[in-house]
Amino acid sequence: MANTAQARKRARQAQKHRVHNASRRSLLRTRIKQVIKAIDSGDKTAAQSAMAVATPTIDRMVKTDIIHRNKANRHKSRLNARLKAMQAAN
């Protein structure tokens, strides 16, 4: 346990940040799942609109250091590839 006032404060702040970051990560995962669900259903317009919502969300998570820049680019690339494959199949 933290012995100094400074360490106790850092522990409190770390707990707040952990809870906040967990909710942001959950939002990120939800947005990605929404795109995948729309692609799997075959609804082109829903998939495009879900991708339009997910892309800035992914970028925001990078800006706030929730995920690494390369991971964000990988997510966007794979989602975009799935979207294009779905459109080509129709």
C-alpha positions in Angstrom: 0.0 0.0 0.0 1.1 3.6 -0.7 2.9 5.2 2.3 3.2 8.8 1.2 0.5 11.3 0.3 2.0 11.6 -3.2 1.8 7.8 -3.7 -1.8 7.7 -2.3 -2.8 10.4 -4.8 -1.1 8.6 -7.7 -3.0 5.4 -6.7 -6.3 7.2 -6.7 -5.5 8.8 -10.1 -4.4 5.5 -11.6 -7.7 3.9 -10.5 -9.7 6.7 -12.1 -7.7 6.4 -15.3 -8.0 2.6 -15.4 -11.8 2.8 -15.2 -12.0 5.6 -17.8 -9.6 3.7 -20.2 -11.6 0.5 -19.8 -14.8 2.2 -20.9 -13.0 3.8 -23.9 -11.6 0.4 -24.9 -15.1 -1.1 -24.6 -16.5 1.6 -26.9 -13.7 0.9 -29.4 -14.5 -2.9 -29.4 -18.2 -2.1 -29.8 -17.6 0.1 -32.8 -15.5 -2.6 -34.5 -18.1 -5.2 -33.8 -20.8 -3.0 -35.3 -18.9 -2.8 -38.6 -18.2 -6.6 -38.7 -21.9 -7.3 -37.9 -23.0 -4.9 -40.7 -20.6 -6.5 -43.2 -21.7 -10.0 -42.2 -25.3 -9.1 -42.7 -24.5 -7.9 -46.3 -26.0 -4.5 -45.8 -23.7 -2.2 -47.8 -25.1 1.1 -46.6 -25.1 0.0 -42.9 -21.6 -1.2 -43.2 -20.4 2.0 -44.8 -22.1 4.1 -42.1 -20.7 1.9 -39.3 -17.2 2.2 -40.8 -17.7 6.0 -41.0 -18.5 6.0 -37.2 -15.7 3.5 -36.3 -12.8 5.2 -38.1 -12.8 8.5 -36.1 -13.4 6.5 -32.9 -10.3 4.4 -33.6 -8.3 7.5 -34.4 -9.4 9.1 -31.1 -8.2 6.1 -29.2 -4.8 6.5 -30.7 -4.7 10.2 -29.8 -5.5 9.4 -26.1 -3.0 6.5 -26.0 -5.6 3.8 -25.5 -4.2 1.8 -28.3 -1.0 2.0 -30.4 -1.0 3.8 -33.8 -0.1 0.6 -35.6 -2.9 -1.4 -34.0 -5.4 1.3 -35.1 -4.1 1.2 -38.6 -4.3 -2.6 -38.7 -7.9 -2.5 -37.5 -8.9 0.1 -40.1 -7.1 -1.8 -42.9 -8.7 -5.1 -42.0 -12.2 -3.6 -41.7 -11.8 -1.7 -45.0 -10.6 -4.9 -46.7 -13.6 -6.8 -45.4 -15.9 -4.0 -46.6 -14.4 -4.0 -50.1 -14.6 -7.8 -50.3 -18.3 -7.6 -49.3 -19.0 -5.0 -51.9 -17.2 -7.0 -54.6 -19.2 -10.1 -53.8 -22.5 -8.2 -54.3 
